[in-house]
Amino acid sequence: MIADLDTLLTALYVELTDRIIPSGGFTRRGPGKPPEVTDAELVCLAVAQVLLRFDDERHWLRAAAKAGRAPVPAAAGTK
């Protein structure tokens, strides 16, 4: 099932970055640092969280840390 989820999330990410976000004109502009996580990555994380039935971020980050990969760069140090 994880391979299927990886395939789904990869396809969703590609669709978001290649077609949906550019066609809608959704761009972040203005002062400040660019975000560490893109909008497409955030959507993919939300979809994965729902499909894996994690009710909150704390459980999600704990499960990702146990799996050996952090869902976002900022969560790499989360234990």
PyMOL Python script that loads the backbone (N, CA, C, O; Angstrom):
from pymol import cmd

cmd.read_pdbstr("""\
ATOM      1  N   MET A   1       0.823  -1.195   0.000  1.00  0.00           N
ATOM      2  CA  MET A   1       0.000   0.000   0.000  1.00  0.00           C
ATOM      3  C   MET A   1       0.866   1.257   0.000  1.00  0.00           C
ATOM      4  O   MET A   1       0.485   2.256  -0.610  1.00  0.00           O
ATOM      5  N   ILE A   2       2.013   1.234   0.663  1.00  0.00           N
ATOM      6  CA  ILE A   2       2.861   2.422   0.731  1.00  0.00           C
ATOM      7  C   ILE A   2       3.370   2.795  -0.660  1.00  0.00           C
ATOM      8  O   ILE A   2       3.461   3.978  -0.985  1.00  0.00           O
ATOM      9  N   ALA A   3       3.702   1.798  -1.484  1.00  0.00           N
ATOM     10  CA  ALA A   3       4.158   2.096  -2.843  1.00  0.00           C
ATOM     11  C   ALA A   3       3.052   2.777  -3.632  1.00  0.00           C
ATOM     12  O   ALA A   3       3.318   3.692  -4.411  1.00  0.00           O
ATOM     13  N   ASP A   4       1.817   2.340  -3.438  1.00  0.00           N
ATOM     14  CA  ASP A   4       0.690   2.975  -4.123  1.00  0.00           C
ATOM     15  C   ASP A   4       0.492   4.404  -3.627  1.00  0.00           C
ATOM     16  O   ASP A   4       0.200   5.303  -4.417  1.00  0.00           O
ATOM     17  N   LEU A   5       0.651   4.613  -2.333  1.00  0.00           N
ATOM     18  CA  LEU A   5       0.522   5.954  -1.769  1.00  0.00           C
ATOM     19  C   LEU A   5       1.633   6.860  -2.292  1.00  0.00           C
ATOM     20  O   LEU A   5       1.384   8.017  -2.629  1.00  0.00           O
ATOM     21  N   ASP A   6       2.852   6.340  -2.360  1.00  0.00           N
ATOM     22  CA  ASP A   6       3.965   7.123  -2.910  1.00  0.00           C
ATOM     23  C   ASP A   6       3.687   7.516  -4.354  1.00  0.00           C
ATOM     24  O   ASP A   6       3.949   8.651  -4.752  1.00  0.00           O
ATOM     25  N   THR A   7       3.160   6.586  -5.135  1.00  0.00           N
ATOM     26  CA  THR A   7       2.836   6.868  -6.539  1.00  0.00           C
ATOM     27  C   THR A   7       1.751   7.932  -6.640  1.00  0.00           C
ATOM     28  O   THR A   7       1.853   8.856  -7.447  1.00  0.00           O
ATOM     29  N   LEU A   8       0.716   7.800  -5.822  1.00  0.00           N
ATOM     30  CA  LEU A   8      -0.375   8.775  -5.822  1.00  0.00           C
ATOM     31  C   LEU A   8       0.133  10.159  -5.456  1.00  0.00           C
ATOM     32  O   LEU A   8      -0.198  11.142  -6.121  1.00  0.00           O
ATOM     33  N   LEU A   9       0.941  10.241  -4.395  1.00  0.00           N
ATOM     34  CA  LEU A   9       1.437  11.543  -3.949  1.00  0.00           C
ATOM     35  C   LEU A   9       2.401  12.159  -4.966  1.00  0.00           C
ATOM     36  O   LEU A   9       2.418  13.376  -5.150  1.00  0.00           O
ATOM     37  N   THR A  10       3.195  11.327  -5.618  1.00  0.00           N
ATOM     38  CA  THR A  10       4.090  11.836  -6.664  1.00  0.00           C
ATOM     39  C   THR A  10       3.285  12.393  -7.827  1.00  0.00           C
ATOM     40  O   THR A  10       3.586  13.473  -8.336  1.00  0.00           O
ATOM     41  N   ALA A  11       2.266  11.661  -8.247  1.00  0.00           N
ATOM     42  CA  ALA A  11       1.419  12.132  -9.349  1.00  0.00           C
ATOM     43  C   ALA A  11       0.682  13.414  -8.964  1.00  0.00           C
ATOM     44  O   ALA A  11       0.564  14.327  -9.781  1.00  0.00           O
ATOM     45  N   LEU A  12       0.188  13.489  -7.736  1.00  0.00           N
ATOM     46  CA  LEU A  12      -0.496  14.699  -7.267  1.00  0.00           C
ATOM     47  C   LEU A  12       0.455  15.884  -7.252  1.00  0.00           C
ATOM     48  O   LEU A  12       0.089  16.979  -7.679  1.00  0.00           O
ATOM     49  N   TYR A  13       1.680  15.675  -6.760  1.00  0.00           N
ATOM     50  CA  TYR A  13       2.667  16.744  -6.710  1.00  0.00           C
ATOM     51  C   TYR A  13       2.994  17.263  -8.111  1.00  0.00           C
ATOM     52  O   TYR A  13       3.064  18.472  -8.336  1.00  0.00           O
ATOM     53  N   VAL A  14       3.190  16.348  -9.034  1.00  0.00           N
ATOM     54  CA  VAL A  14       3.516  16.748 -10.412  1.00  0.00           C
ATOM     55  C   VAL A  14       2.350  17.510 -11.028  1.00  0.00           C
ATOM     56  O   VAL A  14       2.554  18.529 -11.687  1.00  0.00           O
ATOM     57  N   GLU A  15       1.140  17.027 -10.819  1.00  0.00           N
ATOM     58  CA  GLU A  15      -0.050  17.701 -11.364  1.00  0.00           C
ATOM     59  C   GLU A  15      -0.185  19.108 -10.774  1.00  0.00           C
ATOM     60  O   GLU A  15      -0.473  20.063 -11.496  1.00  0.00           O
ATOM     61  N   LEU A  16       0.020  19.227  -9.486  1.00  0.00           N
ATOM     62  CA  LEU A  16      -0.081  20.538  -8.835  1.00  0.00           C
ATOM     63  C   LEU A  16       0.977  21.504  -9.347  1.00  0.00           C
ATOM     64  O   LEU A  16       0.664  22.646  -9.681  1.00  0.00           O
ATOM     65  N   THR A  17       2.227  21.056  -9.410  1.00  0.00           N
ATOM     66  CA  THR A  17       3.303  21.969  -9.796  1.00  0.00           C
ATOM     67  C   THR A  17       3.311  22.278 -11.290  1.00  0.00           C
ATOM     68  O   THR A  17       3.718  23.369 -11.687  1.00  0.00           O
ATOM     69  N   ASP A  18       2.868  21.339 -12.125  1.00  0.00           N
ATOM     70  CA  ASP A  18       2.915  21.554 -13.571  1.00  0.00           C
ATOM     71  C   ASP A  18       1.664  22.210 -14.136  1.00  0.00           C
ATOM     72  O   ASP A  18       1.752  22.984 -15.089  1.00  0.00           O
ATOM     73  N   ARG A  19       0.516  21.917 -13.573  1.00  0.00           N
ATOM     74  CA  ARG A  19      -0.724  22.403 -14.196  1.00  0.00           C
ATOM     75  C   ARG A  19      -1.590  23.274 -13.304  1.00  0.00           C
ATOM     76  O   ARG A  19      -1.957  24.383 -13.694  1.00  0.00           O
ATOM     77  N   ILE A  20      -1.921  22.798 -12.125  1.00  0.00           N
ATOM     78  CA  ILE A  20      -2.949  23.473 -11.322  1.00  0.00           C
ATOM     79  C   ILE A  20      -2.463  24.805 -10.759  1.00  0.00           C
ATOM     80  O   ILE A  20      -3.127  25.825 -10.945  1.00  0.00           O
ATOM     81  N   ILE A  21      -1.332  24.818 -10.084  1.00  0.00           N
ATOM     82  CA  ILE A  21      -0.860  26.058  -9.458  1.00  0.00           C
ATOM     83  C   ILE A  21      -0.485  27.114 -10.509  1.00  0.00           C
ATOM     84  O   ILE A  21      -0.882  28.269 -10.360  1.00  0.00           O
ATOM     85  N   PRO A  22       0.269  26.761 -11.574  1.00  0.00           N
ATOM     86  CA  PRO A  22       0.583  27.794 -12.573  1.00  0.00           C
ATOM     87  C   PRO A  22      -0.649  28.321 -13.321  1.00  0.00           C
ATOM     88  O   PRO A  22      -0.716  29.512 -13.622  1.00  0.00           O
ATOM     89  N   SER A  23      -1.615  27.461 -13.622  1.00  0.00           N
ATOM     90  CA  SER A  23      -2.777  27.911 -14.381  1.00  0.00           C
ATOM     91  C   SER A  23      -3.692  28.806 -13.558  1.00  0.00           C
ATOM     92  O   SER A  23      -4.404  29.644 -14.112  1.00  0.00           O
ATOM     93  N   GLY A  24      -3.678  28.635 -12.246  1.00  0.00           N
ATOM     94  CA  GLY A  24      -4.511  29.461 -11.381  1.00  0.00           C
ATOM     95  C   GLY A  24      -3.863  30.775 -11.005  1.00  0.00           C
ATOM     96  O   GLY A  24      -4.506  31.641 -10.413  1.00  0.00           O
ATOM     97  N   GLY A  25      -2.601  30.929 -11.343  1.00  0.00           N
ATOM     98  CA  GLY A  25      -1.909  32.163 -11.017  1.00  0.00           C
ATOM     99  C   GLY A  25      -1.562  32.272  -9.542  1.00  0.00           C
ATOM    100  O   GLY A  25      -1.348  33.374  -9.037  1.00  0.00           O
ATOM    101  N   PHE A  26      -1.503  31.137  -8.842  1.00  0.00           N
ATOM    102  CA  PHE A  26      -1.190  31.143  -7.422  1.00  0.00           C
ATOM    103  C   PHE A  26       0.316  31.220  -7.239  1.00  0.00           C
ATOM    104  O   PHE A  26       1.014  30.212  -7.346  1.00  0.00           O
ATOM    105  N   THR A  27       0.808  32.401  -6.967  1.00  0.00           N
ATOM    106  CA  THR A  27       2.230  32.568  -6.695  1.00  0.00           C
ATOM    107  C   THR A  27       2.385  33.391  -5.429  1.00  0.00           C
ATOM    108  O   THR A  27       1.544  34.230  -5.107  1.00  0.00           O
ATOM    109  N   ARG A  28       3.453  33.140  -4.732  1.00  0.00           N
ATOM    110  CA  ARG A  28       3.736  33.915  -3.521  1.00  0.00           C
ATOM    111  C   ARG A  28       4.754  34.975  -3.871  1.00  0.00           C
ATOM    112  O   ARG A  28       5.842  34.679  -4.365  1.00  0.00           O
ATOM    113  N   ARG A  29       4.390  36.196  -3.612  1.00  0.00           N
ATOM    114  CA  ARG A  29       5.288  37.319  -3.889  1.00  0.00           C
ATOM    115  C   ARG A  29       5.291  38.229  -2.682  1.00  0.00           C
ATOM    116  O   ARG A  29       4.376  38.216  -1.858  1.00  0.00           O
ATOM    117  N   GLY A  30       6.332  39.007  -2.605  1.00  0.00           N
ATOM    118  CA  GLY A  30       6.391  39.987  -1.535  1.00  0.00           C
ATOM    119  C   GLY A  30       7.645  39.844  -0.715  1.00  0.00           C
ATOM    120  O   GLY A  30       8.497  39.000  -0.993  1.00  0.00           O
ATOM    121  N   PRO A  31       7.750  40.677   0.299  1.00  0.00           N
ATOM    122  CA  PRO A  31       8.951  40.667   1.122  1.00  0.00           C
ATOM    123  C   PRO A  31       9.019  39.423   2.005  1.00  0.00           C
ATOM    124  O   PRO A  31       8.016  38.754   2.252  1.00  0.00           O
ATOM    125  N   GLY A  32      10.214  39.140   2.465  1.00  0.00           N
ATOM    126  CA  GLY A  32      10.402  38.027   3.384  1.00  0.00           C
ATOM    127  C   GLY A  32      11.055  36.833   2.730  1.00  0.00           C
ATOM    128  O   GLY A  32      11.266  36.789   1.518  1.00  0.00           O
ATOM    129  N   LYS A  33      11.372  35.856   3.579  1.00  0.00           N
ATOM    130  CA  LYS A  33      11.990  34.635   3.092  1.00  0.00           C
ATOM    131  C   LYS A  33      10.981  33.807   2.316  1.00  0.00           C
ATOM    132  O   LYS A  33       9.788  33.832   2.617  1.00  0.00           O
ATOM    133  N   PRO A  34      11.453  33.080   1.326  1.00  0.00           N
ATOM    134  CA  PRO A  34      10.537  32.155   0.657  1.00  0.00           C
ATOM    135  C   PRO A  34      10.179  31.020   1.628  1.00  0.00           C
ATOM    136  O   PRO A  34      10.983  30.683   2.497  1.00  0.00           O
ATOM    137  N   PRO A  35       9.011  30.441   1.495  1.00  0.00           N
ATOM    138  CA  PRO A  35       8.605  29.382   2.416  1.00  0.00           C
ATOM    139  C   PRO A  35       9.478  28.140   2.269  1.00  0.00           C
ATOM    140  O   PRO A  35       9.978  27.849   1.183  1.00  0.00           O
ATOM    141  N   GLU A  36       9.658  27.403   3.379  1.00  0.00           N
ATOM    142  CA  GLU A  36      10.442  26.172   3.337  1.00  0.00           C
ATOM    143  C   GLU A  36       9.673  25.047   2.653  1.00  0.00           C
ATOM    144  O   GLU A  36      10.275  24.135   2.086  1.00  0.00           O
ATOM    145  N   VAL A  37       8.361  25.109   2.704  1.00  0.00           N
ATOM    146  CA  VAL A  37       7.508  24.085   2.107  1.00  0.00           C
ATOM    147  C   VAL A  37       6.641  24.757   1.046  1.00  0.00           C
ATOM    148  O   VAL A  37       6.003  25.776   1.310  1.00  0.00           O
ATOM    149  N   THR A  38       6.622  24.185  -0.146  1.00  0.00           N
ATOM    150  CA  THR A  38       5.808  24.761  -1.212  1.00  0.00           C
ATOM    151  C   THR A  38       4.343  24.414  -1.000  1.00  0.00           C
ATOM    152  O   THR A  38       4.009  23.538  -0.202  1.00  0.00           O
ATOM    153  N   ASP A  39       3.477  25.109  -1.721  1.00  0.00           N
ATOM    154  CA  ASP A  39       2.050  24.832  -1.624  1.00  0.00           C
ATOM    155  C   ASP A  39       1.736  23.403  -2.066  1.00  0.00           C
ATOM    156  O   ASP A  39       0.888  22.743  -1.465  1.00  0.00           O
ATOM    157  N   ALA A  40       2.405  22.925  -3.103  1.00  0.00           N
ATOM    158  CA  ALA A  40       2.173  21.562  -3.594  1.00  0.00           C
ATOM    159  C   ALA A  40       2.587  20.539  -2.540  1.00  0.00           C
ATOM    160  O   ALA A  40       1.899  19.537  -2.345  1.00  0.00           O
ATOM    161  N   GLU A  41       3.702  20.783  -1.865  1.00  0.00           N
ATOM    162  CA  GLU A  41       4.150  19.869  -0.814  1.00  0.00           C
ATOM    163  C   GLU A  41       3.162  19.846   0.346  1.00  0.00           C
ATOM    164  O   GLU A  41       2.893  18.789   0.919  1.00  0.00           O
ATOM    165  N   LEU A  42       2.628  21.002   0.689  1.00  0.00           N
ATOM    166  CA  LEU A  42       1.674  21.088   1.779  1.00  0.00           C
ATOM    167  C   LEU A  42       0.387  20.325   1.455  1.00  0.00           C
ATOM    168  O   LEU A  42      -0.161  19.634   2.314  1.00  0.00           O
ATOM    169  N   VAL A  43      -0.086  20.449   0.230  1.00  0.00           N
ATOM    170  CA  VAL A  43      -1.284  19.716  -0.188  1.00  0.00           C
ATOM    171  C   VAL A  43      -1.024  18.215  -0.147  1.00  0.00           C
ATOM    172  O   VAL A  43      -1.868  17.453   0.326  1.00  0.00           O
ATOM    173  N   CYS A  44       0.132  17.785  -0.635  1.00  0.00           N
ATOM    174  CA  CYS A  44       0.471  16.360  -0.619  1.00  0.00           C
ATOM    175  C   CYS A  44       0.553  15.823   0.808  1.00  0.00           C
ATOM    176  O   CYS A  44       0.113  14.704   1.072  1.00  0.00           O
ATOM    177  N   LEU A  45       1.104  16.600   1.721  1.00  0.00           N
ATOM    178  CA  LEU A  45       1.158  16.191   3.120  1.00  0.00           C
ATOM    179  C   LEU A  45      -0.241  16.044   3.711  1.00  0.00           C
ATOM    180  O   LEU A  45      -0.514  15.094   4.446  1.00  0.00           O
ATOM    181  N   ALA A  46      -1.115  16.978   3.391  1.00  0.00           N
ATOM    182  CA  ALA A  46      -2.483  16.918   3.905  1.00  0.00           C
ATOM    183  C   ALA A  46      -3.218  15.694   3.366  1.00  0.00           C
ATOM    184  O   ALA A  46      -3.944  15.032   4.107  1.00  0.00           O
ATOM    185  N   VAL A  47      -3.036  15.394   2.096  1.00  0.00           N
ATOM    186  CA  VAL A  47      -3.675  14.219   1.489  1.00  0.00           C
ATOM    187  C   VAL A  47      -3.141  12.941   2.128  1.00  0.00           C
ATOM    188  O   VAL A  47      -3.918  12.045   2.456  1.00  0.00           O
ATOM    189  N   ALA A  48      -1.839  12.846   2.307  1.00  0.00           N
ATOM    190  CA  ALA A  48      -1.243  11.661   2.925  1.00  0.00           C
ATOM    191  C   ALA A  48      -1.742  11.488   4.354  1.00  0.00           C
ATOM    192  O   ALA A  48      -2.038  10.373   4.782  1.00  0.00           O
ATOM    193  N   GLN A  49      -1.834  12.581   5.082  1.00  0.00           N
ATOM    194  CA  GLN A  49      -2.292  12.522   6.470  1.00  0.00           C
ATOM    195  C   GLN A  49      -3.721  11.980   6.538  1.00  0.00           C
ATOM    196  O   GLN A  49      -4.029  11.163   7.406  1.00  0.00           O
ATOM    197  N   VAL A  50      -4.584  12.419   5.643  1.00  0.00           N
ATOM    198  CA  VAL A  50      -5.966  11.946   5.637  1.00  0.00           C
ATOM    199  C   VAL A  50      -6.044  10.482   5.224  1.00  0.00           C
ATOM    200  O   VAL A  50      -6.749   9.695   5.856  1.00  0.00           O
ATOM    201  N   LEU A  51      -5.326  10.114   4.169  1.00  0.00           N
ATOM    202  CA  LEU A  51      -5.387   8.739   3.682  1.00  0.00           C
ATOM    203  C   LEU A  51      -4.808   7.733   4.682  1.00  0.00           C
ATOM    204  O   LEU A  51      -5.248   6.584   4.730  1.00  0.00           O
ATOM    205  N   LEU A  52      -3.835   8.156   5.470  1.00  0.00           N
ATOM    206  CA  LEU A  52      -3.247   7.274   6.477  1.00  0.00           C
ATOM    207  C   LEU A  52      -3.973   7.351   7.819  1.00  0.00           C
ATOM    208  O   LEU A  52      -3.591   6.682   8.779  1.00  0.00           O
ATOM    209  N   ARG A  53      -5.020   8.170   7.878  1.00  0.00           N
ATOM    210  CA  ARG A  53      -5.909   8.297   9.040  1.00  0.00           C
ATOM    211  C   ARG A  53      -5.204   8.754  10.317  1.00  0.00           C
ATOM    212  O   ARG A  53      -5.407   8.188  11.391  1.00  0.00           O
ATOM    213  N   PHE A  54      -4.384   9.774  10.181  1.00  0.00           N
ATOM    214  CA  PHE A  54      -3.778  10.407  11.345  1.00  0.00           C
ATOM    215  C   PHE A  54      -4.628  11.618  11.694  1.00  0.00           C
ATOM    216  O   PHE A  54      -4.852  12.489  10.854  1.00  0.00           O
ATOM    217  N   ASP A  55      -5.109  11.671  12.956  1.00  0.00           N
ATOM    218  CA  ASP A  55      -6.032  12.745  13.314  1.00  0.00           C
ATOM    219  C   ASP A  55      -5.375  14.076  13.612  1.00  0.00           C
ATOM    220  O   ASP A  55      -6.031  15.112  13.507  1.00  0.00           O
ATOM    221  N   ASP A  56      -4.110  14.087  13.980  1.00  0.00           N
ATOM    222  CA  ASP A  56      -3.473  15.367  14.263  1.00  0.00           C
ATOM    223  C   ASP A  56      -1.998  15.340  13.882  1.00  0.00           C
ATOM    224  O   ASP A  56      -1.420  14.282  13.633  1.00  0.00           O
ATOM    225  N   GLU A  57      -1.414  16.511  13.844  1.00  0.00           N
ATOM    226  CA  GLU A  57      -0.034  16.648  13.385  1.00  0.00           C
ATOM    227  C   GLU A  57       0.970  15.956  14.308  1.00  0.00           C
ATOM    228  O   GLU A  57       1.994  15.447  13.852  1.00  0.00           O
ATOM    229  N   ARG A  58       0.671  15.941  15.597  1.00  0.00           N
ATOM    230  CA  ARG A  58       1.602  15.320  16.544  1.00  0.00           C
ATOM    231  C   ARG A  58       1.784  13.833  16.218  1.00  0.00           C
ATOM    232  O   ARG A  58       2.912  13.342  16.172  1.00  0.00           O
ATOM    233  N   HIS A  59       0.685  13.124  15.994  1.00  0.00           N
ATOM    234  CA  HIS A  59       0.777  11.705  15.646  1.00  0.00           C
ATOM    235  C   HIS A  59       1.412  11.521  14.263  1.00  0.00           C
ATOM    236  O   HIS A  59       2.159  10.569  14.036  1.00  0.00           O
ATOM    237  N   TRP A  60       1.111  12.426  13.359  1.00  0.00           N
ATOM    238  CA  TRP A  60       1.660  12.361  12.004  1.00  0.00           C
ATOM    239  C   TRP A  60       3.181  12.502  12.030  1.00  0.00           C
ATOM    240  O   TRP A  60       3.892  11.716  11.402  1.00  0.00           O
ATOM    241  N   LEU A  61       3.673  13.496  12.751  1.00  0.00           N
ATOM    242  CA  LEU A  61       5.117  13.716  12.827  1.00  0.00           C
ATOM    243  C   LEU A  61       5.824  12.584  13.562  1.00  0.00           C
ATOM    244  O   LEU A  61       6.938  12.207  13.199  1.00  0.00           O
ATOM    245  N   ARG A  62       5.188  12.045  14.584  1.00  0.00           N
ATOM    246  CA  ARG A  62       5.776  10.920  15.313  1.00  0.00           C
ATOM    247  C   ARG A  62       5.890   9.689  14.410  1.00  0.00           C
ATOM    248  O   ARG A  62       6.915   9.007  14.425  1.00  0.00           O
ATOM    249  N   ALA A  63       4.856   9.401  13.631  1.00  0.00           N
ATOM    250  CA  ALA A  63       4.883   8.256  12.722  1.00  0.00           C
ATOM    251  C   ALA A  63       5.916   8.451  11.620  1.00  0.00           C
ATOM    252  O   ALA A  63       6.585   7.497  11.223  1.00  0.00           O
ATOM    253  N   ALA A  64       6.051   9.681  11.122  1.00  0.00           N
ATOM    254  CA  ALA A  64       7.040   9.955  10.078  1.00  0.00           C
ATOM    255  C   ALA A  64       8.456   9.788  10.624  1.00  0.00           C
ATOM    256  O   ALA A  64       9.333   9.289   9.919  1.00  0.00           O
ATOM    257  N   ALA A  65       8.683  10.192  11.851  1.00  0.00           N
ATOM    258  CA  ALA A  65      10.005  10.042  12.455  1.00  0.00           C
ATOM    259  C   ALA A  65      10.344   8.563  12.667  1.00  0.00           C
ATOM    260  O   ALA A  65      11.490   8.155  12.477  1.00  0.00           O
ATOM    261  N   LYS A  66       9.350   7.764  13.060  1.00  0.00           N
ATOM    262  CA  LYS A  66       9.575   6.334  13.239  1.00  0.00           C
ATOM    263  C   LYS A  66       9.845   5.644  11.910  1.00  0.00           C
ATOM    264  O   LYS A  66      10.589   4.665  11.851  1.00  0.00           O
ATOM    265  N   ALA A  67       9.238   6.156  10.846  1.00  0.00           N
ATOM    266  CA  ALA A  67       9.440   5.559   9.522  1.00  0.00           C
ATOM    267  C   ALA A  67      10.812   5.914   8.956  1.00  0.00           C
ATOM    268  O   ALA A  67      11.256   5.320   7.973  1.00  0.00           O
ATOM    269  N   GLY A  68      11.480   6.879   9.576  1.00  0.00           N
ATOM    270  CA  GLY A  68      12.825   7.230   9.148  1.00  0.00           C
ATOM    271  C   GLY A  68      12.896   8.327   8.115  1.00  0.00           C
ATOM    272  O   GLY A  68      13.961   8.588   7.557  1.00  0.00           O
ATOM    273  N   ARG A  69      11.781   8.969   7.854  1.00  0.00           N
ATOM    274  CA  ARG A  69      11.820  10.095   6.925  1.00  0.00           C
ATOM    275  C   ARG A  69      10.881  11.178   7.431  1.00  0.00           C
ATOM    276  O   ARG A  69       9.744  10.910   7.820  1.00  0.00           O
ATOM    277  N   ALA A  70      11.371  12.377   7.417  1.00  0.00           N
ATOM    278  CA  ALA A  70      10.576  13.509   7.877  1.00  0.00           C
ATOM    279  C   ALA A  70       9.711  14.011   6.733  1.00  0.00           C
ATOM    280  O   ALA A  70      10.192  14.117   5.605  1.00  0.00           O
ATOM    281  N   PRO A  71       8.436  14.326   6.996  1.00  0.00           N
ATOM    282  CA  PRO A  71       7.562  14.799   5.931  1.00  0.00           C
ATOM    283  C   PRO A  71       7.934  16.185   5.417  1.00  0.00           C
ATOM    284  O   PRO A  71       7.686  16.508   4.256  1.00  0.00           O
ATOM    285  N   VAL A  72       8.524  16.996   6.275  1.00  0.00           N
ATOM    286  CA  VAL A  72       8.969  18.320   5.860  1.00  0.00           C
ATOM    287  C   VAL A  72      10.340  18.579   6.483  1.00  0.00           C
ATOM    288  O   VAL A  72      10.652  17.999   7.522  1.00  0.00           O
ATOM    289  N   PRO A  73      11.161  19.429   5.880  1.00  0.00           N
ATOM    290  CA  PRO A  73      12.489  19.675   6.429  1.00  0.00           C
ATOM    291  C   PRO A  73      12.486  20.152   7.875  1.00  0.00           C
ATOM    292  O   PRO A  73      13.376  19.781   8.640  1.00  0.00           O
ATOM    293  N   ALA A  74      11.519  20.955   8.265  1.00  0.00           N
ATOM    294  CA  ALA A  74      11.469  21.489   9.624  1.00  0.00           C
ATOM    295  C   ALA A  74      11.206  20.397  10.648  1.00  0.00           C
ATOM    296  O   ALA A  74      11.554  20.550  11.819  1.00  0.00           O
ATOM    297  N   ALA A  75      10.591  19.291  10.219  1.00  0.00           N
ATOM    298  CA  ALA A  75      10.251  18.216  11.155  1.00  0.00           C
ATOM    299  C   ALA A  75      11.384  17.215  11.321  1.00  0.00           C
ATOM    300  O   ALA A  75      11.239  16.249  12.069  1.00  0.00           O
ATOM    301  N   ALA A  76      12.492  17.418  10.654  1.00  0.00           N
ATOM    302  CA  ALA A  76      13.594  16.454  10.714  1.00  0.00           C
ATOM    303  C   ALA A  76      14.134  16.312  12.126  1.00  0.00           C
ATOM    304  O   ALA A  76      14.595  15.233  12.500  1.00  0.00           O
ATOM    305  N   GLY A  77      14.089  17.367  12.911  1.00  0.00           N
ATOM    306  CA  GLY A  77      14.595  17.289  14.272  1.00  0.00           C
ATOM    307  C   GLY A  77      13.541  16.906  15.290  1.00  0.00           C
ATOM    308  O   GLY A  77      13.857  16.788  16.474  1.00  0.00           O
ATOM    309  N   THR A  78      12.296  16.706  14.870  1.00  0.00           N
ATOM    310  CA  THR A  78      11.205  16.365  15.774  1.00  0.00           C
ATOM    311  C   THR A  78      11.343  14.936  16.274  1.00  0.00           C
ATOM    312  O   THR A  78      11.619  14.023  15.495  1.00  0.00           O
ATOM    313  N   LYS A  79      11.154  14.745  17.559  1.00  0.00           N
ATOM    314  CA  LYS A  79      11.220  13.390  18.132  1.00  0.00           C
ATOM    315  C   LYS A  79       9.918  13.015  18.765  1.00  0.00           C
ATOM    316  O   LYS A  79       9.786  11.913  19.298  1.00  0.00           O
TER     317      LYS A  79
END
""", "prot")
cmd.dss("prot")
cmd.show_as("cartoon", "prot")
cmd.util.cbc("prot")
cmd.orient("prot")
